[in-house]
Amino acid sequence: MRRFARGEAVALREIWNGRVWSARAAIVVEDREDQTTFFVPAEAMRMAAVRDGAMLRIPQDGFELAPRTSGEAPALSFGWPDRWHGTLLFFHPDGRPRKWYVNLQEPLRRTDVGFDYLDLKLDVIVEMEGSWLWKDEDELAEAIAQGLVPAEDEARLRAEGERAVRRIVDREPPFDRDWRTWSPDPDWPAPALPDGWDRL
């Protein structure tokens, strides 16, 4: 698979049960073999799973994909091909850093249009001063109850989340750099999903 150029738009896709569950447009900041960094603007386009017009949080049959904008703060996102989490730094609209966010997920898999993974529901919020707390434990419990995440994986996911927090707090690479002052290239346009984002 090819590497992606700085400033190139890619699709970050969640794949569930052989289908695209969600797809989000992102801009490549840096693409290395061992780590890829993305910028996701607040207005980034995405395709979200819906049923009867309502967005779904837990994968289930009978969904369709509908266009949405992220509606979130802009974020710098770090992903790896060998780690069961991604890490995001959310910013305020004025560019001030807001919080770190650890997303427990499958490792990134490179594709022709971007990267695939599946969100595993448990998340961690890490405040800028280093305090942290679990998020979406209820969604993890529901996913386990529905058999989407094996119950025996919960301890592994929590251990992974705690390791991710330590990497941020202890300023291990890539967090040894002060990303709080980072800003996107002003010439980057709002990203669109690339052609072929819907093909597996």
MOHUJO-V325835 format. One record per pair of residues at least 6 apart in sequence whose ideal C-beta (glycine too) atoms are under 6 Angstrom apart, sorted by the first residue. I is the first residue (numbers start at 0). J is the second residue. D is the distance in Angstrom with one decimal. If there is no record, write none. Layout:
i:j:d
I:J:D
I:J:D
//
This chain:
i:j:d
0:109:4.4
2:30:4.9
3:9:5.6
3:27:4.5
3:30:4.5
5:27:6.0
6:187:5.6
7:27:4.9
8:24:5.7
8:26:6.0
8:190:3.9
8:191:6.0
8:193:5.9
9:25:5.8
9:27:5.8
9:113:3.4
10:22:5.0
10:112:4.7
10:113:3.9
10:192:5.2
10:193:5.9
10:196:4.1
11:23:4.7
11:25:5.3
11:113:5.8
11:114:5.7
12:19:5.4
12:22:4.6
12:115:4.9
13:20:4.3
13:21:4.5
13:117:5.3
13:118:5.8
14:115:4.9
15:58:4.3
15:117:5.9
19:197:6.0
20:48:5.4
20:58:5.6
21:47:5.5
21:48:5.9
22:46:4.5
22:192:5.8
22:196:5.1
23:45:4.1
24:43:5.0
24:44:4.9
24:190:3.9
24:191:5.6
24:192:4.8
25:37:4.0
25:39:4.8
26:38:4.6
26:187:5.4
26:190:5.0
28:36:4.1
28:38:5.4
29:36:4.6
34:79:5.5
35:78:5.3
36:77:5.4
37:76:4.4
38:75:5.9
38:183:5.0
39:74:4.8
39:76:5.8
40:73:5.1
40:189:5.8
41:72:6.0
41:73:4.8
42:68:5.5
42:189:5.3
43:69:4.8
43:190:5.8
44:191:5.8
45:67:5.5
45:69:5.8
46:64:4.3
47:54:5.4
47:67:4.7
48:55:4.6
48:62:4.2
49:65:4.6
50:61:5.7
50:62:5.1
55:62:5.7
57:141:5.6
57:142:5.9
72:89:4.5
72:90:5.8
72:97:5.8
73:90:5.0
74:87:4.5
74:89:4.9
75:88:4.6
76:87:4.7
77:86:4.7
78:85:4.6
78:107:4.4
80:106:5.4
80:107:5.4
81:106:5.7
82:106:6.0
83:159:4.9
84:101:5.5
84:103:5.3
84:159:5.5
84:163:4.9
85:102:4.6
85:104:5.6
86:101:5.5
87:100:4.4
88:99:5.7
88:178:5.5
89:97:4.4
89:98:5.4
90:96:5.8
90:97:5.7
91:97:5.1
94:182:5.9
96:127:5.9
96:179:4.3
98:124:5.9
98:126:5.8
99:125:3.8
99:167:5.3
101:123:3.9
101:160:5.6
101:163:4.4
102:122:5.6
103:119:4.6
103:121:4.5
103:156:4.9
103:160:5.8
104:116:4.9
104:118:5.0
104:119:5.5
105:116:4.6
105:117:4.8
107:114:4.4
107:116:5.4
108:115:4.5
112:193:4.9
112:195:5.0
112:196:5.3
119:148:5.9
119:156:6.0
120:135:5.6
120:138:4.2
120:139:4.4
120:142:4.9
121:139:4.4
121:156:5.2
122:134:4.1
122:135:5.1
123:131:5.7
123:160:4.7
123:164:5.9
124:132:5.6
124:134:5.3
125:131:4.4
125:164:5.7
125:167:5.5
129:168:4.8
131:164:5.1
142:148:4.4
143:150:5.1
167:174:5.2
//
